């Protein structure tokens, strides 16, 4: 599983990255997690607001930090 957190380094972007690692630990899942801060790479996903979560190449959420239960669901949908 490949997870990307898109964001330029704002507080919400950092929170989403932290929440992703917490969710993976709680779900006992392994994944390659990458933080993408390059604006051109972020725009390649057609994301206009950050933070954004990309799981296995699919944009799952953009412009907000999902709740913990929602984040777990988004991750497990792509397993």
C-alpha positions in Angstrom: 0.0 0.0 0.0 1.2 3.5 -0.9 0.0 6.5 1.0 0.9 10.1 0.2 0.2 13.1 2.3 0.1 16.2 0.1 0.9 19.5 1.7 3.4 22.3 1.9 4.2 21.9 5.6 1.3 23.7 7.3 0.0 22.6 10.7 -2.9 20.6 9.2 -0.6 18.9 6.8 1.7 17.8 9.7 -1.4 16.7 11.6 -2.6 14.5 8.7 0.8 12.9 8.4 0.8 12.1 12.1 -2.8 10.8 12.0 -1.9 8.5 9.1 0.9 6.9 11.1 -1.3 6.5 14.1 -4.1 4.9 12.0 -1.7 2.5 10.4 -0.4 1.5 13.8 -3.9 1.0 15.2 -4.9 -1.1 12.1 -1.6 -3.0 12.3 -1.0 -2.3 8.6 2.3 -1.7 6.7 2.4 1.0 4.1 4.9 3.2 2.3 4.1 6.7 3.5 5.5 9.7 1.6 5.1 13.4 2.4 4.8 15.4 -0.9 5.6 19.1 -0.5 6.5 19.9 -4.1 3.7 22.2 -5.5 4.0 20.7 -9.1 3.7 17.2 -7.7 0.7 18.2 -5.6 -1.0 19.9 -8.6 -0.4 16.7 -10.7 -3.1 15.1 -8.5 -5.4 18.0 -9.4 -5.6 19.0 -5.7 -6.4 22.7 -5.2 -6.3 22.7 -1.4 -4.2 20.9 1.2 -3.8 18.8 3.1 -4.7 15.9 0.9 -4.5 12.2 1.3 -3.7 9.9 -1.6 -4.0 6.1 -1.2 -2.7 3.9 -3.9 -2.8 6.7 -6.4 -6.4 7.8 -5.6 -7.1 11.2 -3.9 -9.3 10.3 -0.9 -9.7 13.7 0.8 -8.5 17.2 0.1 -8.6 20.5 2.0 -9.2 19.0 5.5 -8.0 16.5 8.0 -10.4 13.6 8.3 -11.5 12.3 11.7 -9.6 9.2 13.0 -12.5 6.8 12.1 -12.9 8.2 8.7 -9.2 8.0 8.0 -9.1 4.4 9.0 -11.9 3.6 6.7 -10.3 5.5 3.8 -7.1 3.5 4.3 -8.7 0.1 4.6 -10.9 0.6 1.5 -7.7 0.4 -0.6 -6.1 -2.6 1.1 
